[in-house]
Amino acid sequence: MKDKRLYLAVAACAAVVHIGALWNQFALDDRLIVVFNPMVQSISGVWGAFAAPYWPANLGGLVYRPLPIASYALDWQLQSAAWFHAVNLLWHAGAAVAVTALARRWASATAALAAGLIFAVHPVHVEVIASVVGRADLMATLATCLAVYAALMLDSIAWSAAFLVLGILSKESAAATPALIGLGWALGLTRPSRRRMLSFVASWVAIALPYLLLRWTVLHPYEGFPNLAPQFAGQGPLAIRFTAVAAFADVVRLLLVPLHLQADYSPMERLAVTSPLAPGFLLGLLCLCAWVALTILAWRRGRRVEAYGLGWIGIAYLPVSNLVVPHGVLVAERLLYLPSVGLALAAGAALDRLPRRALAMALFVLVAAGAVRSAVRVPVWRDNRTATLAMIVDAPLSYRSWDYLGWEYLWTGHDQRALASFRRAGSIYPGDARIHLAAAHMAYALGRTALADSLLVRTDSVCPRCPMAYRNQASAARLRGDTAAAEFLLHHIQPAPR
């Protein structure tokens, strides 16, 4: 099979399987980062994004990802949700082709086709492709693949550096690129001279220093805003790492058997692990040991592509694993988009060792099963209501599922149902002050002032000094026309007269 036809086949498969995304609207975080974001709604956001955080300032100003925001500002000019999703499809098709190109340079056309198709249809990718804000992962992954390709195949410092810049300006996960290139050198996929390696390292340092300075300058005003997964609240460093290791079981399940998918893994879906004897930690540790053993075995047997793919999984997942730096998410399917490149590379090379008929049958089953699961999952992100109801079904123990449902009821005027949803969310996980605030808003709107007051007391017990949360809820109240509720909330944070 000629390479051009190979790439076209993979790109077509990636697009066709997820074509249903063109009928999706904006759901969940799409609304916060795109629809309600003033930066996106003006063409000036294309350049203004480089001086602003990814999340709007009133939501904490977390992380620095200017390229996705700039692309949203461009897309917004067409006033079409379908266009946003079409662009995401193109990014995913490009990433699948890049994975195929990487595999093709180290293995046969058959192995490359297998790797590309497995990546193109993997069900764990649906969240990234079918939601608009998944674009950050799409852009970062494509840029990472191209940076690795430029370094290991073309030995081009300039092109590799350029793609690395594009990657880290899209999402922080692209910072794994130098380690992925170094792994390729270590495994002998290519062997540049020591001087050439040092030149690459110098280019990485030259990129890292101004990037970190720019990132610090933009995000420094928002440093006090908490960004920690709910499971980690009140936990010590060891418990956080135990919990992170326990999450490896989810990672393995999602990469290898992605039958059950869910948009959220908050408490009580996943809980903190405080003991090294806990079953969850032991299962995660077993998964970690199995991955290490497979990687070493592949390396010792001279299966360099399989070893590289397995190593890629670990390197790409490490920055988001919470083992090094804990962050705001314990488990998320979108975080596996870049690591799954390694799975596709390893699987493609391994399948290529099978007899032709067995390979064809195995690949058909894997691709068909992945394509069907992905195509069925795409409409879950049709709109905010559909995604919210799917969360209740997929993750009924997650407090965030009921929180999202509460907001859906709030915006549609079902105040009693909204109050019940928020209170259920608060009973599942009482440590999020925003849940109690939203419940207080609904209680006041329903004329239940005493309940509203008690919910504000609970809010203050969780977060004694959270005026921004009060202002955000008051803004939501005003958008609904609940002026009295907005004044009630704002009065609570006004200093008492002396």
N, C-alpha and C positions, 0 to 999 in steps of 0.2 A: 504494500500500500504506500503510495507516495505521501510524503509528509504533509503536503498542502491538503490533500483529501482527509488525511488523518485529523488534522486540526479542525477542518470544517465539520467533520462528523461529530467531534467532541463538543464544539461550540453549539451546533444545532441541538444536540441532546440536552445540553445544559439549559438552553433557552426554552425548548419545547416542553420539557418536564415541568417547568415553573411558569409557563405562559399564563396560567390563571392569575398570577400576580397583577397582570394588567387591569384586572377588574377590582383590585383592592383599593381601598381609600387610605385614610390615615388612622392608625390605631396605637393606643397606649403611648409610648414615649414619642412617637411621631408627632403627636399633638403638642407636646411640650417643647420639643427641640425644633420643630419645623412650623407647624400651624400657628402657634401662639408666640413665636419668637420674632420680635421686631427686626432683629438682625437679618433674618431670612427674607422678610417681606419687602426689602429694599435692595435695589441693584448695588447700592453702596456696601451691602454686606459682603460682596465678592472680595473687596480689599479690607473692609472693616473687620472681617473674621480673623485676620492675622493679629489684631490687637485686642481680641476678646476671648473669653473662655468658651468652651463648647456648650456647657449648660448655662442658661440665662442666669444673670447675677442674682435674681431673687430666689433661684433654686440652688444657690450655693457656689456658682461659678466654678464647677469642678472640671478638671482636665482641659488639655489644650489640643484641639483637633481642628485647625482652621480650614483645611482643604475640604472636608465634607460640608462644613457650613457654607463655604464659598460656592460649592456646587449646588447646594440647596437654593441659595440666593439666585443663581442662574436659572435653575429649573422653575422657580416660583414665577418667573416672568411669563411662563406659558400658561399658568393657572390651570394645570391639569395633573391630577393625581396619577393618571395613567402614564404620563411622561416620567414622573419620578420613578415609577416602578420599571418602566422600560429601560431607563438608564441603569438601574440596579441589575437587570437581566444582562445587559451588555458587560457590566463589570464582572459578573459571575462567569459569563462565557469566556471573558478574557483570562480570568484566573484559572479556569479549567484548561484552557489552551496552554497557559504558562506551565501548569503542572505536567501536561503532556509533553511539552518541549523539554523540560528537565529530564523526564524519564527517557525520552527518545535519545538523548545524548549519551546515556549510560547503559541503555538496554535496547532490545529489539523494538520494531514497530508494534508488534503484538503487545509487548509489555507496556509500551507507552499508551496504546489504545486502552488497555485495561485500567491503567492508572488514571487516565483522563476521564473515562466513563464512570469509574467508581467515585471520583471526586465530583463529577458533574451532577450525579443523582443522589449523593449521600443525604439521607433525611435530616441529619443534624444541622444541615445548612439552611433549612427552610426559614428559620427565624431571621437570619441575616438577609436572605433574598426577598422574602415576602413582606418585610417591614421596611419602611423607608430608611430609618436610622441605622439599619444594618450596613449601610453603605460604607461606614468608617472601616468595618472589618473587611469588606470587599476590596476597597482601595488599598488598605495596608497590606493585605495578603498578596494581591497582584504585584504591588511594588516590591515586596519582599522576594517573591519568586524571581522577578526580573533582576533585582540586585544580585541575588545568588547566581543566576544564570550568567550575568555579565562578568562576575568575578571568576566563577569556576569554569565557564565555557569560553568566554572571550578574553579573559585576563585583562579586563578593562577597568582601571581604577575610576576613571571619569564617569562612565555609565553606571557602574555599581554605586558610586557615591550619589549620583543624581537620583537614582531610584530609591536609595536609602533615605534621602531627604524627603522625597514624596511620601514614602512610607510612614516615617515618624511624624510628619505633619498631618497624616490621616488618622493614625492611632498609635499609641505607645507600644503596642505589640510588635511593631516593626523593628523595635530596638534589638530584637533577637537576631537580626540579620548578620552582624559580625560573627556571632557564635555559630550560626549555621554555615557560614563560609569557612570558619576555622575547622568545623567538623569535617567538611569536605576535604580540606587539606590533610587533616589527621588520618583520614581513611584512605588517602591516596587516590581520590577521584581526580585530582590534579595536583601537581607538585611544582609550584612556582619557587623561584630562588628565595633565599632568606631575605635578600635585599628587597625583592618584590613584595614579600609578605609585610615587611616593615613599612613599605610605601602605602599598602592598604591600611595598615594600622594607623599611620599618620593621617590618612584621609578620614578615618573614623573619628579620631580625636578632633580634627579640624571641624567636623560636623557637630560633634557632641557639645563642644564648648559654647558656640553661639546659640545652639538649640536650647541648651539648658538655661542659658542666660535669658533668652527670649521667653521661654516657658515660665521661669521664675518671675520675670517682670510682669507678665500678664496675670499670673495666678496668685502672686504674693498678697494682694488685698483680700483674698478669700481663704487664707490659710486656716482660719479658725473654724471653718465649717466642717462638721464631722462627716467622714466618708469611710464608714466601717460597716461590714456586713452585720445584720442584726444578731446573728449567731455569736459574734465576737464581743458583743457588748458585755462589759464587766468581766471578761475572761483574761487570764494571764497569757503570757507568750507561749507557754507549753500547751495550754488548752487550745489556743488558736492553731498551733501546728498539728495537734492531734486531729482537730476538726478538718483541717486542710488535707491531711493524709486520708481520712475517712472518705473525703470527696472523690478520691481516685477511683473508688468503685463505680461512682456515677460516670466518671470520665470513660472508663473502660466499657461500661454498658452502652453509653451513647455512641461511642466510636464503633463498637463491634455488633451490637444488637439494638439498634435504635427504634424499637417497636413503640415504646411509650415515650412521648415527648410532652414537655410542659414548659410554659413560658416563665415560670417562677419556682424557685426552690427555697423560699423564705420559711421561717418557723410557722407552723410546726411540721412542715414537709421535711425539713432538715434541721437538726438540732446540734448544739455544741457538744463536742466529745471531750470529756475531762479526764479520762483515764486511758493509759496505754493497754489496759486489759479489756476495754469496751469492744464488743463485737464489730462495730462499725470501723474502729481504728484497725483492728486486726485484718478485716477484709480489705481495707484500703492498702494496708502494708503488704498483704499478699499480692495484690494487683501491682504494686510498685516493684516488688521483688521479681515477679514474673516478667515485667517489662525489662528490667535490668538483665535478667537471665537471657531473654530472647535476643537482646541487643548484643550481648557478649558472645552468645552462640553464633549469631550471624556473622559477626566480625571474625571469630576464630575460624569459621568455615570458609572464609574468603568471599562471602556474599555481601559485597560492599554496598550495593544499592539497598538491599534489605536493611543492613546495619545503619546506613545513612537515613533511611526513612524512619526507622525506629528512634534513632537519635534525634531526628527532627521533631518528633512528637514531644519528647521530653524538653528539648530546648525551647520550643515555641510555647509550651504550656507553663513552664517554670515562672515567667514573669507574672502570670495571672493566677498562679496556684495558691497564693497566700502563704507560701512557705518562706519567701524572702521578705516581701512587704505586704502586710494585710491590707485589703482594700474593701470596697463596698459590696462585693458580690462573692458568695461562696461557690456557687455552681451556676453556669449559664450556658445554654447551647451555643450562643453566638461566640463564646470564648474558644470554641473548638474548631472554628473555621480554619485558622492558620495551622494548628496542630494536625488537622486531618489531611493536610498536604503530605505529611510524612506517612500517614497510614496508606494513602493512595500510592505513593512511590513504592513502599514496601510490599503492598498487596500485588501491584502490577508485576514487580520483579519475581515474586514468589509464584504467582499463577503461571508465569512464562516457563517455569520449570516442569509444569505438568504436560502429559501427552496432549496433542492438539485437540482431540475430541473431548477429553476431560476438561481442558482449559475452556473450550467453547461452551460447554454445558455449565461449568461453574460461573463463568463470566455472565452468561445469559441470566442465570438465576439471580446473581447478585445485582445486576443492573436492573432487571425487571422488578425485583422486589423493592429496590431503592427508589426506582422511578414511581412506582405505584404509591408507596408510602409518602413520598415527597409531594406528589400531585394531590393526594388527598389532604395533606396537611396545609397546603398553600391557602385555601379559602378560610382557614381559621383566622387569618389576618385581614379578612375582608373589610371590617370597620371596627370601631371601638367596641360596640355592643357585642359583636360576634366574638372578638378576641377575649372580652371580659367573661362572657358566658362559657367559653372554652376553658378559661383558667379555672372556673369553679368546678368543671367536670374533671379536668386534668390534675389539678392541684387543690383539692377541697380543704386540705389542712393548712394551706398557706394563708397567713393573715393578709398578704398583699392581694390575693384573689378577691377577698371580700372587701378590701379597701377600694379596689378598682370598680367592683360592682356598686359600691356605695356612691362613688363619683358618677357612675353612669346614671344611677337613679337621681342623684342631685341635679344633674344638668337637664334631665327630662321631667323634673317637677314631681317626682314620686318621693316626697319628703319622708313619709313614714317608713317606706322600704329602705331609703338611704340611711336613716337613723338606725334601723335594725342591722343593716349590713356593716356600718361603721362600728357599732357596738359589738357585733360578732367578731370583727377583726381585732378590736381592742381586747376582747376576752381571750382570743388565741395568743396574741402577743401584746402585752400592755406597755411595752417599752418604746413605742413610737408615738411621740407627742402629737404628731399631725393627725393621727387617727382620732384621738379624743377631741381635738379642736374641730375637726369636721363633724363629729357627732354633736358637739356643743352647738355648732351652727345650725344643724338640723333641728335639734331640740328647741332652740330659741325660735326658729321659724315656725315650729308647731305650737308655740305658746307654752312650752314646758320649761319655764324659766329656772325653776329649782333644779331640774335635771341638768340644764345647761351650765348652771353655776358649779354643780358637783363635778361635771366633766372638765371644766376649766381648772378646778382644783387638782384633778388627776393629771391634767396636762402639765401644770406647774410642778407637780411632784416628779414627773419624768424629766422635764427640761425647764428648770427654773428661770432661765434667761434665754428665751427664744422669741424675741419680738418679730423676727422675720417670718416665722411660721404664722404668727397672728396676723401680720400684714397680708401675707399670701391668702389666708383664708378670708380675710375681710375683702380682698380684691375679688375673690370668687363670689362672695356674697353680693357685692355691688354689680357684678356682671349678670347675676340672676335677678337683680332688682331688689335684693334684700337689704335695703339701706339701713333699716333698724338693726338687723343682725350684724352688719358691718360695724356700726357704731358701738354696739354691745361688745364686740370682740376688741376693738381698738381702745375702748375705755378701760378694759382690763389691764392693758399694759402702760397706760398713762400714769405718771408718778402722782401719788396722792398729794393734794395741796397742803402746804405747811401752815 
